[in-house]
Amino acid sequence: MGVGAATVLATAGCALNNPLREDKTPAARAVRDLEPDVAVAVEAAALLRTAQAAASATAERHPGLAARLAGPLATHRAHLDRVSAAVPDGVDLSATATPYVVPERPAAALAQLGTAERSLHDGLVGLAMRARSGPFARLLGAMAAATSQQLRGLAG
Amino acid sequence: MTPLEAEQATLAGEHAAVYLFGVLGAQASESRQPDLYARLLDAFHTHRRRRDQLTVTIAGSGADPVPAEVSYDLPAAMSTAAELNDAALQVERRIARTYGQLIESTAGAERRWALVALDDSAVRQLEFRGTPEMFPGTD
């Protein structure tokens, strides 16, 4: 995976590139002085956890949608596993996800989840643009593309 | 791989995609298979547009864009709708990997172009009866 290689490349100037300027979470504190792509990975993990929490809450509130949400949930898990494996030991990725309120009607819940998935997609694309490591950018781009595929499934 | 090498590899892939989608479209019946025909035609136009964009980009950097081959190996079977879908899916999966390589090898506007292309290709794969992947565009 490319993050390891990237950390060797970029140790200077990381504070300037670090998007997590406040120490509100353990993950933010952990990456404060780390390499830029580690900060990108931590942000990706936070985005994925937020989307995962939204999909999980929706499936729990509307069991009838569970089968339809199996794909997005499995994809989030796989992506989180890959991002977690990419960061060095000792970096805390367990940032708390924002509470997610599920609409009462299934159709509205699905529509809102689609918005959340779209937000995840756009966030991953933005992170892929920022990544200094080519392989890590590719991974993030692949994750964004996979999210687009899942979005198509949600819409269908 | 340098950015230019990745762009040339992607251009070579687009040449092949344009050729193959042209052949696949010619094998589909517009009257009997209108949906499939429309999807193949859309793919042909998309890849032709991308080929032209890459040609301009590469030429603009002062390099000679890689030319198309005279012909390309065709899928073994292209008689039925299922076979045409399979062949189209294989073309999209192959070109998606070149977009992935382009993301990896570039930055800035070129990387954004590749991200959009990969996204589009991943969704297009579903239209050719592909199933969602965890990491489209990776090996």
Interface residues (C-beta under 8 A of the other chain):
Chain A: G2 G71 A74 T75 A78 H79 R82 H121 V125 A128 M129 G134 P135 A137 R138 L139 G141 A142 M143 A144 A145 A146 S148 Q149 Q150 R152 G153
Chain B: A96 G100 Q101 I103 E104 S105 T106 R111 R112 A114 L115 L118 D119 S121 A122 V123 Q125 L126 P132 E133 M134 F135 P136 G137 T138
